[in-house]
Amino acid sequence: MKTNPLKLYRIPRKVVWICTTTSTNDLAKYELLKDPRPWQAFFASEQTKGRGRKGNNWISLKNKGLFLSIVLPDVNKELQNLIPIVTGISVSKAIEDRIKKISNKDINIKLKWPNDIYLNNRKLGGILCETRYHGLINRIICGIGINLTYHPKEIEHINPATDILTETGVVINSGELVNPICNNIWFYLLNLKEKRTDIVTNFLKRDFLYNKYIEVISPVFMDTQNYISKDGIRGIAKGIDKNGALMLESYGIVYRLISGTVSLLKEPKKVLRSSI
């Protein structure tokens, strides 16, 4: 009987805090050159070159947010699209539990496929997962950015954006979230394949896009050998499949997408649904 290697780890095995860095993902990549073990966490008070997907700039003012990167063990290729999903669920639960403990308030954080975190219809944070190769060893670096105590004017150019303090009146210290997030992710990665149904169910409860009319720019289609379309595709979001792919219904056909940039649109009178 084989022992699941995840059970051998103390989660996280190492936590590193730094006052200022270019980005915590950059810091994690550098530290991996010296120590390639998974389940290391790196967080900072400030990032000078924080980034999101597609290289977009991520505002990371000092002591205003959670700027965290976690080194995860590699997973089977078929399951890699679940990592941002698992991370989003884990981050949401950690924040909700912390808010409940501090203020006894219940909040409901939503997830916008593939990597955005929303609260009250405004963007609260995001996730950036990158693969790092260290010889024959692969690691996934999962970067997490959450707005905690921004003044509305500091993020007014990001529309629509918000932070925990504005929405709840609660101040959370970023360090209070590190261990809960790591342990939540660890729970799902332990026997990830067997937990896919639970992950999909949890995501659907938080699905910001479900049954909404959307456009996906530069979509990567799973069912056509990862074909990348130069054009966008529009349709109705129908949740995710067991591998984390977005299911998009367009003119009665359900497509599965593994990547793309999503925008909400006003639904036309001639709907693209197979049924109403």
RAFEN-V687767 format. One record per helix or strand of 3 or more residues. SS is the DSSP state (H for helix, E for strand). FROM is the first residue (numbers start at 1). LEN is the number of residues. Records with the same first field share a line. If there is no record, write none. Layout:
SS=FROM-LEN / FROM-LEN
This chain:
H=5-4 / 24-9 / 53-3 / 77-3 / 82-22 / 152-3 / 164-5 / 175-15 / 193-14 / 222-3
E=14-8 / 40-8 / 65-9 / 110-3 / 116-4 / 122-13 / 137-11 / 213-9 / 233-8 / 246-5 / 253-12
